[in-house]
């Protein structure tokens, strides 16, 4: 959103902040789509078996198919989960109407080694049922162009969210075990809504308010660079990091530094992480010495 503002030529802060929180809310819909997709693939597999039985000249395999996947116990749990069903209905999230796309996902599943091994393995058990779902989702589905394109076309807010949403989905899958019932809760959008919403709001506002001040600090430690020559995303990330370091007294500086180095690897240039690390390291030391960065809390007072 900071990048969008920088490119808009005066977009209103209030409007952009509203879009920021809308994008976070929309991310939860993406999570629900990811939670549901494997049950729809299972339904396609089951329908395919029923269709094969109705062939004019069905084979022995058509009449007596391997039902291990369609009877997958883990997918049955997902299908019965009341929290997932309630959230999906509330958000109007469903793969209904995407039959051809789901059939494409199913064909991809059939070609994977994970599926072939699962279907032919003499070992049976709940852990195998869950593991094959996680592996297919993680290794194949989220990397499939058609899967990513579905989200790109569905919402402009989802361009960067699939990695974190996939992690949320896999974490939820792993939290389910053989004894889990239909009342097991799925992840919520926020762990601590009041605290996390306030954090996002303050970081966004402070980064904007302090940008000129922070640009001056950055310029002091990039003597051989004109600010215009520094990648815009690098500038935005350093502004954010400085605001976080100064305003959020209970976040360790090392955590802030590491977070923004990692974000730069995803969003900026190949050399950005090293550049940002060097500049922020010097700035943090300077601001600690001047008393402009103060940390409070156990283990943070220096």
Secondary structure as GFF3:
##gff-version 3
##sequence-region A 1 302
A	DSSP	alpha_helix	2	8	.	.	.	ID=ss1
A	DSSP	alpha_helix	13	53	.	.	.	ID=ss2
A	DSSP	alpha_helix	60	63	.	.	.	ID=ss3
A	DSSP	alpha_helix	73	80	.	.	.	ID=ss4
A	DSSP	alpha_helix	82	91	.	.	.	ID=ss5
A	DSSP	alpha_helix	99	110	.	.	.	ID=ss6
A	DSSP	alpha_helix	113	120	.	.	.	ID=ss7
A	DSSP	alpha_helix	126	136	.	.	.	ID=ss8
A	DSSP	pi_helix	137	141	.	.	.	ID=ss9
A	DSSP	alpha_helix	145	154	.	.	.	ID=ss10
A	DSSP	three_ten_helix	156	158	.	.	.	ID=ss11
A	DSSP	alpha_helix	162	175	.	.	.	ID=ss12
A	DSSP	alpha_helix	193	209	.	.	.	ID=ss13
A	DSSP	alpha_helix	211	220	.	.	.	ID=ss14
A	DSSP	three_ten_helix	227	229	.	.	.	ID=ss15
A	DSSP	alpha_helix	232	247	.	.	.	ID=ss16
A	DSSP	alpha_helix	253	267	.	.	.	ID=ss17
A	DSSP	alpha_helix	272	290	.	.	.	ID=ss18
###
